Amino acid sequence: EVAGFAEKNVYLMTSRMSGRKEPTHVNVIKQLDILSQRVKPEDTFIFYFSGHGISKAGQSFLLTTNSDTTTPNTLTISAVDLNQVSQILSSVQARQLLTVIDACRNDPDSGRGEEDNLLSKDFSRGFKIQRSRDNSGTPSVSATLYACNIGERAYEWADKGHGVFSYYLLQGLKGKAANSQGEVVVTDLADYTQREVMR
């Protein structure tokens, strides 16, 4: 609806869905695997995650509807390992890859204080996407946008029905971040979103 992608090219998973569209750890990895095989070199691929992230003992994870953070073992077998996501995204053949992460909570089970919401270095370094040139020799372009900087936290905006970051990201995609040619490029989108979130 916002960026002009055809509906058949958008795969949405939310906590309100069930079956193969419920964002469990297996379903998320399965869908990323499937998409990584289908996406063509001339495509643009966007991976957008909005939810909780967690770093424990040097490992970082995206939490899904079935994630259990009670112990390190339950976390490992029920959450999405960022290293695994990075490997899959690194294999995507799309010339342009944008990763958007609206998640920063270190440990949602340790309390709701502000200090628990800070984005950690471990989590932000979790995305180590390494891409190669395609057969034409054209370098692949990758960018990752986070909802906040390391040591900061992301905020919800109940009146808007989004996090502050996601709200301004959408406004930028709707044209507020457009350049003089009317195009929204990732650098302008990042600058616009950061400026508005800080404001």
C-alpha positions in Angstrom: 0.0 0.0 0.0 2.8 2.4 0.8 5.8 1.5 -1.4 3.9 0.4 -4.5 4.8 -3.3 -4.4 2.4 -5.7 -6.0 0.4 -7.6 -3.4 1.5 -11.0 -4.8 5.1 -9.9 -4.0 4.5 -9.1 -0.3 4.5 -11.8 2.3 3.1 -10.7 5.6 3.3 -12.6 8.9 1.7 -11.2 12.1 0.8 -12.5 15.5 -2.9 -12.4 14.5 -2.3 -15.0 11.7 -2.3 -18.8 12.0 -0.9 -21.8 10.1 2.0 -21.2 7.8 1.6 -17.4 8.1 1.9 -17.4 11.9 5.4 -16.0 12.7 6.8 -18.9 14.6 10.6 -19.5 14.4 10.2 -22.3 11.9 7.7 -20.4 9.7 9.9 -17.3 9.6 13.0 -19.3 8.6 11.1 -21.4 6.1 9.6 -18.4 4.4 13.0 -16.6 4.2 14.5 -19.8 2.7 11.7 -20.0 0.1 12.0 -16.3 -0.8 15.8 -16.4 -1.0 15.4 -19.0 -3.8 12.6 -17.1 -5.7 14.1 -13.6 -5.7 15.9 -12.7 -8.9 19.0 -10.6 -9.4 17.0 -7.7 -10.9 14.7 -7.6 -7.8 14.6 -5.5 -4.7 14.2 -7.5 -1.5 13.0 -5.9 1.8 13.0 -7.8 5.1 11.1 -5.9 7.7 10.9 -7.1 11.3 8.9 -5.4 14.0 8.9 -7.0 17.4 11.3 -8.0 20.2 14.9 -8.8 19.8 17.1 -10.3 22.5 20.8 -10.8 23.1 22.0 -13.3 25.6 25.5 -14.7 26.2 26.8 -13.1 23.0 24.0 -14.5 20.8 21.3 -12.4 19.3 17.8 -13.5 18.3 14.5 -12.2 16.9 11.6 -13.4 19.0 8.6 -15.0 17.4 5.1 -15.9 18.6 6.4 -19.2 20.1 9.7 -18.1 21.5 10.5 -19.2 25.0 13.2 -17.1 26.8 13.1 -19.0 30.1 16.5 -20.6 29.6 19.3 -20.3 27.1 18.4 -23.7 25.7 14.7 -22.9 25.2 15.7 -19.6 23.6 18.1 -21.2 21.2 15.5 -23.8 20.0 12.5 -21.4 19.8 13.8 -18.0 18.5 15.3 -17.0 15.2 19.1 -16.7 15.4 20.3 -13.5 13.8 23.3 -15.4 12.4 20.9 -17.7 10.5 18.9 -14.8 9.1 22.2 -13.1 8.0 23.2 -16.3 6.2 19.9 -16.5 4.3 19.8 -12.8 3.5 23.4 -12.9 2.3 22.3 -15.6 -0.3 19.5 -13.5 -1.7 20.2 -12.7 -5.3 18.4 -9.3 -5.4 20.6 -6.5 -6.5 19.1 -4.3 -3.8 18.5 -5.6 -0.2 17.0 -3.5 2.6 16.7 -4.8 6.1 14.5 -2.9 8.5 14.6 -3.8 12.2 12.2 -2.2 14.6 13.3 -4.2 17.6 15.6 -3.4 20.4 14.6 -4.9 23.7 17.5 -6.8 25.3 15.5 -9.2 27.5 11.7 -8.9 27.7 11.6 -11.3 30.7 13.9 -9.2 32.9 11.5 -6.4 33.5 10.0 -3.4 31.8 12.5 -0.8 32.9 14.0 1.6 30.4 17.4 0.1 30.8 16.1 -3.2 29.4 15.0 -1.5 26.2 18.4 -0.4 25.0 19.8 -1.6 21.7 23.0 -3.6 22.4 26.1 -3.8 20.3 25.7 -7.6 20.1 22.2 -7.2 18.6 23.1 -4.5 16.1 26.1 -6.5 14.9 23.9 -9.6 14.5 23.3 -8.7 10.9 26.5 -9.5 9.0 25.1 -9.6 5.5 27.9 -10.3 3.0 26.9 -10.0 -0.6 28.8 -10.7 -3.8 28.7 -9.1 -7.2 26.2 -10.6 -9.7 27.3 -12.1 -13.0 27.2 -8.7 -14.7 29.9 -7.4 -12.3 27.4 -4.9 -10.7 27.9 -4.7 -7.0 24.9 -5.6 -4.8 23.5 -2.9 -2.6 22.6 -3.6 1.0 21.4 -1.4 3.8 20.1 -2.0 7.3 17.9 0.5 9.2 17.4 0.2 13.0 14.7 1.8 15.1 17.4 3.4 17.3 21.1 3.7 17.9 23.2 1.5 20.2 22.4 2.5 23.8 19.0 4.0 22.9 15.6 2.5 22.9 12.7 2.5 20.5 9.3 4.0 21.5 5.7 3.1 20.7 3.3 5.8 19.5 -0.1 4.5 20.6 -2.0 7.4 18.9 -0.4 6.5 15.5 -0.7 2.7 15.9 3.0 2.3 15.3 6.4 2.7 16.9 7.8 6.2 16.3 10.4 4.8 13.9 7.9 2.8 11.9 5.6 5.7 11.7 8.2 8.0 10.2 9.6 5.3 8.0 6.1 4.9 6.4 5.8 8.7 6.1 9.1 8.8 4.3 8.1 6.0 1.9 4.8 7.8 1.2 6.9 10.7 -0.2 8.1 12.8 2.7 11.6 11.6 2.0 11.4 12.0 -1.8 14.2 13.7 -3.6 13.8 16.4 -6.3 13.0 13.8 -8.9 10.2 12.4 -6.6 12.2 9.2 -5.8 12.7 7.8 -2.3 16.2 6.5 -2.1 17.5 4.7 1.0 20.0 7.4 2.1 17.3 10.1 2.0 14.8 7.7 3.7 17.3 7.0 6.5 18.1 10.7 7.0 14.4 11.7 7.0 13.5 9.0 9.5 16.3 9.7 11.8 15.6 13.5 11.8 11.9 13.0 12.5 12.4 10.3 15.2 14.9 12.6 17.0 12.5 15.5 16.8 
